[in-house]
Amino acid sequence: MDPTICVSFATVKWDGYDYFEASVGSLLEGLDPRERSTLCLNILFRDTDPSRNPSWGQKWTDRLVDKTGSYDVSEEEFSHLQELEKARNFHEKGIF
């Protein structure tokens, strides 16, 4: 069955409590296999170094999520994103 709904979560490492894992769990809780097959679940790790995020590379993401990734941009754009992140200019960085 082809997915009829696409859900994407964007996450970044926070200092403090992070609701990301609970949000993904809440979305998937109680879905039977047929319902789950109609859902395409993607995660975008928004840190330029996604390994900073505690959920990056975890087994649960491989088992429960259809696609995980980080920025798929040119080297020039990626360098700009790193500069924005270093300057803590999250307003502009959030546009990407």
N, C-alpha and C positions, 0 to 999 in steps of 0.2 A: 504494500500500500504506500503510495506517495504521501509525504507529509502535506497537511493542509494548513498547518500553523508553524510559523518560524518564530522562535523566541531567542533573543540574544541578550546576554548579560555582559556588561562591561565592568571590570573590576580593577582596582588599584590597591596596593598595600597601604593600609591605614595604621596609624599609631592609635591604638585603642580598640574598642570592640568593632568587629566587622560582621555584618549581617549577610555577607555573600553566600556562604555555604548553607545557611539556614534558608535563604531565599530560593536557592536551587532545590533544596530538599522539599520545601513547601510546594513548589511547582509540580514536582514529580510524585509526591506522596499520594497514594491511593489510585494511581493510574493503572489500569489493567494493560496487558501487552498490546491489545488492539488500540487502545487510546494512546499509549506511548508511541506506537508506530505512526500516528498521524502528526506527531510533534517533531520538529527539527530544532534541536537545542544547541546553540553556539555560545562560546565564551571568548571574549576579547580581553586579554590581559593588557592593561593600559600602561604599565611601567615599561620604559625603554629597555630595562633589564628585567624581564618577566620572572626570572628566578627569585627576585626579591619578594614576590607574592607567595605566601605560604601554601596556596592552593595549586601553584604551578607544578606540574609533573607528578601530582598525586594520583594514586591508583583510582580513586573514585571518579576523577574527571575522565579517565580513559574508559571506565565502565559505564558511566551515566550520560556522558555528553557526546553529541554527534561530531562536533568540531571545536577544537581549541586553537587559539593562535594569538599572535601579537601583531604589531604594525607590519603591514605589507605595503611599504612605500619605498620610494627611491632613496639612495644613500644620502642625497642632499636633504630630502624631507626628514629622514631619520635623524640626521645631525641637528636639524632645526628643532625637532621634537626633544632631543637630548638637552639642547640649550634652554628651551622653555621649561623643561623639568628641573634643570639645575637652578634656574631663576625663580622657580616656584610660580611660574605664570600659567596656572592651571586653567584660567579662563580661555586663553588662546589655544592651549594644548587640547582642551576639551572639544574643540571644533573638529579635530582629526578623527 
